[in-house]
């Protein structure tokens, strides 16, 4: 029911490949290059209006002393300058359209890939900074740096005009442009690495500060503020050091570019004066000023790019990182619509690798199956792989080998937007989002009132919600941090139960619950089983284990035992008793028990499918 409410448009898949980012940029260039080129050409001519006005005043007004001519020329130049500003405004609006088109084409695939990267055990910083990279490119599109790059080819127009006045003037301006281009190239070579390092250290500092503030009550209670503050100061100092190095490098080139722009104007004025004195400059004294202005226009676009080089470097790094992000994994295919799952779960030789290179797999060859209406309790010491298994069952971790199939379909084959509403998940650490209680329980979709009320009742929240003035419309604020641990866990349970999912996975669901919350949890699990739903629970509480049909025992990522609950419990008790007996004889064909470090008879494992 929930999945059927999604529109066909939301099913669209983007080709998440490294070339997708470049393809989008190329499409935007092809679509908008013609109007932007026309505007740039118009700007190039209109920016000469003051020069034209100066020449006309020298040639006509001063010689004729005609005030009417002066007035007409002044009016004309004012209109041309007004037109110049209008064209600049139109160009800014057009670039804003390009920025919006970029965002529309990139926002969804970038968000989806960042979301997938965050799910992965080895999620990269690229995924965490993806939306910032998107913003960097969007900012660059509407920045003076891009308009400078667009105007750079038009420097040839000004060189042509200088050549028409005198070839020597054009050669001087060309030399200045070459020097400015060389400076920009040097800046390009060094600033990319500096920008990337500065961004990485800045992100590390910000992330550390956010984590520190989220844990402020614990840090304050344990008196850890001085030590964590010193650690933050170290990170902040390194971040500032990288930013200072980048700033010094960029500012040096900016100062040189500013000097060069002023120097070329003076140099052209001097050369033009020398040519005039030698009777080699046509057009009279007015050409001195014109040559100086035209020379400045030759180097102006490159100077503008250098002055805003930070935005150029950030956009270049962002495009590279976005390309890497979109190519960091298999491109999603358009999944065929599948019927709603009933809850048949089959795990075959499941292996999940470790995010630490060279480390042993987290799960090693697990195999079991559950039918709709059955419950599995997963037991094991800390680090046995229980949470990894819970995430793998939901398709949040990709198997290195083996498979997890729901109703005969590999979890990777399900469209997450189709299967997500059919799954329920309560992690150990319940994270809530900014919004109302109803929003969080209804997974930020349009709340279905009967489903919402059923989930609230099943989680035992109805009494708590009744005491809140806003009821289900109560705003939980930033992550619902003001809620107690028990209430947060109940809200997470209600979210997991919302929509009556076919597969319900609960990871230590009663870690923060009181007796009343435990009773609500047991009732909810029993009711869910009675409706023919599959339940997997990671828990050591005996009350929860008594609800299970099967037990799975893990140790160091390996499956030690699986079978009917009573058989596995009996085998574990016998193994423990044998371990405490004096000088026990080692039975043939035994396997280690995760709970006691002793042995579990193979008869238990014989119950595996």
N, C-alpha and C positions, 0 to 999 in steps of 0.2 A: 504493500500500500504506500509506504513512504517512498520507496524507490520509484514507483510509477509516477510520482508527482514531479519528477525532474523533467525539464523541458528538453526537447531534442537538441537545442543549441548548446546546452550544458554538456552534452555528450561529445562535443567536438574535441578531437585530439590534435595536438600540434606536433609537427615533426621535430622532436627534441634531438637535434643533431648539432655537432659543433659548428656547422655551416649555417644554421638557422639564423643566428644573430647577424651574420654578414649578409645573408639573403634578405633579411628585413631592411637593413640599411640600404642595400642596393635598390630594392623596390621603392623605398622612400625617395632616393636620389632620382630614379627614373621618372617618378610621378611628379616631383616638384622642381626638378632642375630647370625646366624651361621658364616658368614664371619667376623663379629666383634669379636666373641669369638675366632676364629682361629687366628686373628691378635693379640688379647690380649695374647693368649698363646705363640705366637711367640715372642712377646715383653718380656714376662716373662722369657723365656729362654735366649733370646739375651742380656737382661740387665745383665745377670750373666757373660757375656764375660770378663769384667775386673777382676772379682773374679777368674774365671778359669785361666786367664792369670797370675794372681798373684801366684796362687798355683803352676802352672807349672814352673814359674820362680824360686820359692823357691825350688821345688823338683828336677828339672832337671838342670837348668842353673847354679845355685849357686854351686851345688855339682859337676857337670861335667865340668863347666867352658867352655862350648861349645858355641862359638859365632854363629855357623850356626843354632843351635837349638833356640838360642835367636832370630835370625833373622826370622826364620820360624814362631815361636810363635807370634812375633810382627806383621808380615804380616797377620797371621790368625786372630788375635784380631782386627786389623784395618778393615779387610773385614767384620768381624762379626758386628762391630760397624756401618760400612756403611750400612749393611743390616738392622740393627736395625732402623736407621734413615729412610731408604726406607719404612720399614713396618709402622713406625709412620706416614710418609707422606701418604701412602696408606690409613691408618686408618682415617686420617684427611679428605682425599678426600671422603671416604665412608660416614663419618658423614656429610659432606657437601651435599651429595646426599640425606641422610635422612632428612636434614633440608629443602632441596628443595621439597622433597616429602610431608613433613609436611605442607609447605606453599601451595603447590598445592591442597592438600586435604582440608585445612582449610580456605584459603583466601576468597573464594567466599561465603561460608555459614556465616562466621564471618562478612564479609562486609554487606551481606544482612540483617542479624539480627541487626547489629549496625545501619544500615540505617532505619530499621523498628523501632528500639528503639528511634532513633532521631525524627521520625515522631510522636511518641506517646506523648500525653500531659504530661505523667509522665515518659519521657525518663530518664533512669538511667545513672549514671556515667560509669557503665560497658559498655554501648553502646558507650560512648564517648571515652573510653580508649581501645576499643577492639583491634585496630590495634597495639597498644603498647604492649598488652598482647601477641599477635601473634608474635611480634618481640622478646619478652622476651624468649619465648619457643625456637624460632629459634636460638637465641644467645646461650642458654643453651646447645642445641644439639651439637654445635661445640666447646664448652668450655672445659677447662681442668677438670671442675667439673664432667662432664659426663664420661670422660675417667677414672677419678679416681673411679667413681662408677662401671664402667665396670671392672676395674682391681682389685677391692676389693676382689671378690671371689678367685682370684689367690694368695691372701695372704696365703691360705691354702697350696699351693705348697711350698712356702718358709718355712712355719712352718714344713712341712714334711721333708724338707732338713735339717733344724735345728735339728729335732728329730733324723734324721739319724746320725748327728754328735754327739749329746748328748741330751737326753730328757730334762735335766735341762735348756739348752739353749732355747728349744722350749717353755717351761713353762714361762720363763722370757719374751720372745717375745709375747706370748699369753696374759700375764698379761698387757703388754704395749698396745696391740691392744684393749683389753677390756676397758682399761682406755680411750683410744682415742675414741672408739665407744661411751662410756658413755658421753664424752665431746660433741661429735657430736649430741647425743640425747638431751642433755640439750640445746644445741644451737638451735636445731630444735623446741623445745617446745616454746621458747621465741621469736625467730626471726620472726616467721610467723606473729604474731600480730604486732610486731614493723615494719616489712616491709610493711604490708598493711597500717598501719597508716601513714608511711612516704610517700608512694605512693599517698594516698588520699590527704594529705596536699600539696604535691608537685604539684599534678594536680590542686588543688584549686588555688594555687598561680599562676601557669602558666595561667590558664583560666582567672583569674582576670586581670593579666597583659595584655593578649591579648584583652580582652574587653576594658580595659582602653586605649590601644594604638589605637584601632579602633575608639574610640570616642574622640581622642586627640583634634581635632579642637573645639568641644563643650566644653570640659574640660578647654582648654586654654582660650576660649572666656569668660567663666564664672568664671575664676580664681579658679577653683576647684582642680588644681594640688596638692597643699599642703595637702588637706584633703584626696584625693584618694591615694596619695603617702604614707601617714601615715597608711591608711588601708592596702595598699600593704605591708608595712613594718611589720605590725602585722602578716599578713598571712605568709610572708617570714620568720619571726622569729620563728613562730610555726613550719613551715616546717623544718627549720634548726635544731630546738630542737629535732624533731623526728628523723632526719637523724643522729644527734650526738649520741642519745641514741642507735640507731641501730648500728652505727659504734663502739661505746664503747663496746657493747655486743659482736660483732663479733670479734673485734681486740683482746679482752681478750682471747677468745678461740683460736685464731690464734697464739698468743704468747705462750699459754700453749702447743699447738700442736707442735710448732717449738722446744720448750724446750724438750718435750717428745721424739721427733724424735732423737734429739742429745743425750738425756740421755739414750735411749735404746741401741744406738750403743756403748756408753761407758760402760753401765752396762754389755752388752754381752761380750765386750772385757775383762772386769774384771773377769766375771764368767768363761770365756774360759781360761783365764790365770790361775785362781785358779785350774781349772780342769787339765790343763796341768802340773802344779806343782805337782798335786796329781797323776800324771800318769793315769788320767782318760779320757784324750782327745786324740783320735786317729788322725793321720794325721800330727802331728808335729806343729811347731809354726805358719805355714801358716793358720791353722784353726782359729787362733785368729782373723785375719783380715776378713776371710771369714764369720765367725759367726757374726761379727759386721755389715758387709754389708748385710747379709741375714736378720738380725733383723731389720735394717733400711727399707728393702723392705716390711717387714710385715706391718709396720704402715704407709708406704709412701702413699698408695692409700687413706686411711682415712684422712691423713694429707692434701692431695691434695684437697679432698672434703671440708674440713673445711676452707682451705685457700681461696676457691672460693665459700663460702657459700652464698654470696649475690646473685649469679646467681641461686643457687639451690632454695633459698627462693623466688626469683622473679618468677622463672618458676613455682614453686608450686602454688603461688598465682595466676599466670596467668592462669594455667590450671583450677583452681577452678572457677575463674571469667568467663572464656570462657564457662565452663560447665553451669554455671548459666545463662549466656547470651543466649546460644543456646536453653536452656530450658524455657526461659522467654516468653512463648507465645505458641499459637497453632502451631504445625508443619504444614508447608504448604503442601497441596496435589498437585498432578499433575492435574492442571485444564484442562478440555477438551477444545479444540479449539472451539470458538464461532464465529458466523458471526459478522461482524462489526456492532456496535450499530447505530441506527438511531436517538436516542436522547429522547425516551420516558422515562420520569423521574417520579417515584412514591415514595413518602415518606409516611410511615404509622407509626403513634404513635412513632416517633423517640425520644429516650431518650439517651443523652450522659452524662456520669458521669463526675464528677470533679476529677482532679488529687489530690486535697486536700482531705485527708481522713476525712470522716464525713461531708463534705460540700454538699450543695444541688446540684443536677444535673445542668449541664450547659444548656441543652435543655430538655424540658419536654413535651413529647407527641405531637410533631409536625406532621401534616398530610396535604399533598397537592399533586397535580400531574400537570405535564406539558407535552404537546405534542410537537413533533418536529416542529420547526419554531416559538415557543412561547418564550417570554421573561418574566422573573420574576424579579421585583425589590424588594429588602429586605430592610425594614426600621426599625429603632429602635434606642434608646439611646445607649450611650457607655455602654458596659457590658451587652447588651441585648442578646447576643449570635449569632450575625450575622456572625462573622469570624468563630466561632465554627461550625455553619451550613454550611458555605462554605467548610470547610475542611471535614466535614462529608459527604457532597454530593459527594466529590471526593474519598471517601473511605480511607481518611487519619486518621480518627478517627473511632474506632470500637464502634457501638452502645451498650449501656447497655441493651436496649430493643428496639423493633421496627425494622424497616428496611429501607434501601435506595436501590431501584431497578432501574437499567437502562436497558430498553428493557426487563423487566420482570426478569432480573438476579440480584440477590443481589450483591452489590459492592464487598463483600468479596469473591464471587464466580468467579470473573474475574481474570485472570492472569494479574498481573500488567504490565508485558511486552507486553501483548496484548492490554490492555485497555489504558495504558499510552499515546501512540501516538494518541488515539482517544479523549483525554481530553485536554482542555486548561485551564490554571490557572494563574491568575495574583494576587499574594498576596499583602497585604498592603506594606510590606517591600520587595522590589525587590532585590534579591541576585543574583549576576552574578558570574560566575566562571572564573578562569584564562584561557584565550584562545582568539581566534579572535571573532569579532562580529558575523561572520557567524556561528562559532561553537556554540555560546550561543543561537542564534536564532534557529538553527537546532537541538538544544538539544544534541549537541555533537555526533550526528550521521553523516553519510555521507550526506552532504547538497544536497537536491534536488533543482536545480536552479529555476525551475518555482515556486515551493512552497516558496522558500526563497524570491524571488522577490515579490511574492504576499503578503507575510507577511510584508515585509519592506514597501511596498506601502500602505497596509491597516493601518499600524501604523503611517504613515506619516513621515517615517524616510528617505525617498529617498533624500530629499534635504540636510539633515544633513550629510548623508553618502557621498554624492557627494563632500562635502567640505573636507573630510578626505583624505589625500594622499593615504592611504592604502585601502580606501573603505571598503567593507565587510571583507577584510582581515586584517583590523586594529586590532592589539593586544590590548585587553582591560586591560591587566596587572592584578594586584592582585585585583580580585573582581570588576574590573571596577570602582574603587573608584574615579577616576578623572572625571567621567561623572557627569553632573548635575542631580538633582533629576528628572527633567522633561524628560531628555533623557533616564535615567535609566528606567523610567516608560514606555516610548515608546518601549525600547528594550524588556522589560518584556511583553508588549502587543504583540509585534511581535512574541516572543517565544510562547505565549499562542495561537496565531492564526495560527502558523505554522502547516501545515498538515490538515487544515480545520477540526478541531475537532468537533465531534457530540455534545459534551457538553462543553460549555464555561462558566467558573465561574470567575467573576471579582470582587475583593474585593477592594472597593474604588479606582477604576481605574483612576480617574481624580484628585486625591488629589494633584498631583504636576504638572498638565498639564496647559499650557497657552491656550489662545483662539484657536490657531491653532491646538494644541494637542487635545483640546476638540472636535473640528470639525472632526478631523481624527478618534477619538474614536467613535463618533456618527455614522459616515459613516461606520466604521468597524462593529459596532453592527447591524446596519440596513442591511448591506450586508450579514452578517452571518445569520440573521433571514430569509432573502429572500432565502437563499440556503437551508432552511429547518432545520437549526441547533437550538438546545436549548441553551438559554442564561440565566444565573443567575447573577445579578449585585447587589452588595451592594453599595448603593450610596444615598446621600441626594440631589444631584443636580437635579433641576426640569427638565433640558433638557434631562437628562438620563431617568428620571421617565416617561417622555412623550413617550419614545420609548417602554415602558413596556406594556405587555398585562395583566399581573396580578401584584398585590401588596401583599406582605406578611409583616405584622407588628408584631414585637417581643417586648416583655417586660419581663425582668428577666427570659429569656429562655423559655417563654410561647408564644404560638401563640395567638395573640390578634385579628388579622383580616387577612383574605385571601379572595381574590376574584378578579373580573375584576377591572382594574385600576380605571376607572371612578366611579364605585360604591364605592370602598374603599375610594377614595379621597373625594367624596361627604359625605360619612358617617363621615369621620374625620373632615370635615369642620363643619358639623352640631354639632358634639360633642364639637368642640372648641367653636362654637357660644353659645351652651347651657351652657358651662362652664363660659363664660364671662357674661351671662345674670344674672340680680339680682335674688337671691333666686330661683334658678331653682328647679323645681320639679323633684325628682329622678324617671326616667321612670322604668317601670317594665322590668325585664329581660335585664340587661345591663352588659357590660364587660368593664374593664378599658382600656383606650387608652394609648399606650406607649409614644406618643409624648407629650401629654398634661397632663397626669395623670388624665384625666376625663373619659368619658365613650364613648364606641363605640356601636352602636346598633347591636343587634344580627343578624339583616338582612344581615350584611356584612359577618358574619361567616357562614351564611346559604349557602354561595356560595362555601363552602368547598366541596371537593369530598366526 
